[in-house]
Amino acid sequence: MSLLHLFDLDGTLMYGSAAPVEISRQLGLSAEIAVLERAFGAREMGPHEFSVAAHALWAELTPAHVRAAFEGAPWLTGIREVWREIRERGDYCAVISLSPSFFVELLLEWGAHAAHGSVFPEVPFTRPVDAAGILTPEGKVAVADRLCAQFGVGRADCVAYGDSVTDAVLFEAVSVSVAVNAPPYLAERATHVYEGRDLREAYRLVGPRPEVQAS
């Protein structure tokens, strides 16, 4: 049976940063996004409220800004190498993130089989954010289930990689999990714990065929 590796983006594939932070940096709005990030981290706003506020903040956003944010982000080393190895083994890799879809989907260029983010309108924005398209932690599990059906695997064949409390629900749903540069709350709930900046090292903690228990 093939494995499905499910990667969070912010703080997991990206070290110490997040897509909204990198996008805002390109617009000179680092202080403004920091306020929203703190409110979200403190649970003073949910994913939809955060997305609506970020959308308003990014009124001047262009595709060039998005590309520059993507290329300049502090990515972990070895992402493309890990995904290439996953593909060569006949396994699958996907990204599931609460960050905007227009950023998350750029990771398809690096070899992910699938990439799902909160659905934002096309850049530059001419439409508002649709609440129905904004992912939640529980929504990550729903996306994972759809990917399982797409690739012909079950939750017991999934490995989740994440860094924050928003990944805890997915960690509970799958059989193997890797906390990447995560706080104690998530690390205590993970099968493996990794601290560092090389995805290859985190991937090796799992191995190509981990022993899993049915979820």
Salt bridges, closest charged atoms under 4 A:
ASP8 OD1 - LYS140 NZ 2.99
GLU22 OE1 - ARG25 NH1 2.64
GLU85 OE2 - ARG89 NH2 3.16
ASP91 OD2 - ARG209 NH1 2.92
GLU109 OE2 - ARG67 NH2 2.81
GLU122 OE1 - ARG127 NH2 2.59
ASP145 OD2 - ARG155 NH2 2.83
ASP167 OD1 - LYS140 NZ 2.64
GLU188 OE1 - ARG189 NH1 3.96
ASP198 OD2 - ARG200 NH2 2.89
